[in-house]
């Protein structure tokens, strides 16, 4: 999802048009004292959008009486809303469509929790500028959010093992 967003801004150069400015609402208010408020808003945004997509899928299933058939109007709804919100250029609509498809696929295949986490991480990229220069003045927010995401992914991996050891002793014996 993040890659689709990046390519939509870079893609205009590929077709010979001037690039649009990247919309980054998070760059207006950066600082360690604002981190937790923005972080909490990203959690609620990810949860809200995931539950909205889940509710709309449920509504379309009730109306159409077929689960897989209900995925098409859900995809079209998310595509239309994403295109309107981001004011997508006509040439970048396929990337917005791919982004909406990924959202619907994650919801259908992996479930509500995976979609909420995917949207949360995707929104973190928008609201916390990514940098590899850890001495930059805005690197603190990115570093804290990166550590939290890695910790959540590690915790999810550990709990998915269901009590089995992470490393079995046989690796070094062979």
C-alpha positions, 0 to 999 in steps of 0.5 A, a space after each residue: 500500500 505504501 509502495 502504491 502511494 510512492 509510485 503514484 507521486 513518482 509515476 507522473 515523472 515517468 509519463 513526462 508530467 511534472 510531479 505533484 507535491 506529496 500530501 503529508 499532513 504530518 509534516 506540519 506538526 513534528 516534535 516529540 511532544 506531539 508524538 503520542 497524540 498523533 500516534 493515537 490518532 493513527 491507531 484510531 484511524 486504522 481501526 475506524 477504516 478497517 471497521 468501516 470496510 468490514 461493515 460495508 463488506 457485511 452490508 454488501 454480503 447481506 444485500 447481494 447474498 454472495 460473499 465473493 460477489 460483495 467484494 466487487 462493490 466494496 472495491 469500487 466503493 473504496 476506489 471511489 472514496 480513495 480517488 476523491 480523498 486523494 484527488 488522484 490524477 487520471 493517470 494514477 487511477 490504476 495505482 489507486 485501484 491497486 491500493 484499494 484491491 490490496 485493502 480488500 484482499 487483506 480484509 478478505 484473506 487475512 481478516 480485520 486485525 491484519 487490515 487494521 494493522 496494515 492501515 495503521 502502518 500505512 498511515 504512519 508512513 504519511 504522518 511520520 516522515 521516513 528518514 535514514 538520517 537519524 540526526 535530522 530534527 524529525 528523526 525522533 518521531 520516525 524512530 519511535 514509530 519504527 521501534 513500536 511497529 517492529 515490536 508489534 510485529 515481533 510480538 505477533 510473530 512470537 504469539 503466532 508460534 503458540 508456545 513453541 520455541 523460536 529457535 529449535 536446538 537442531 540448527 547448530 547441530 547439523 
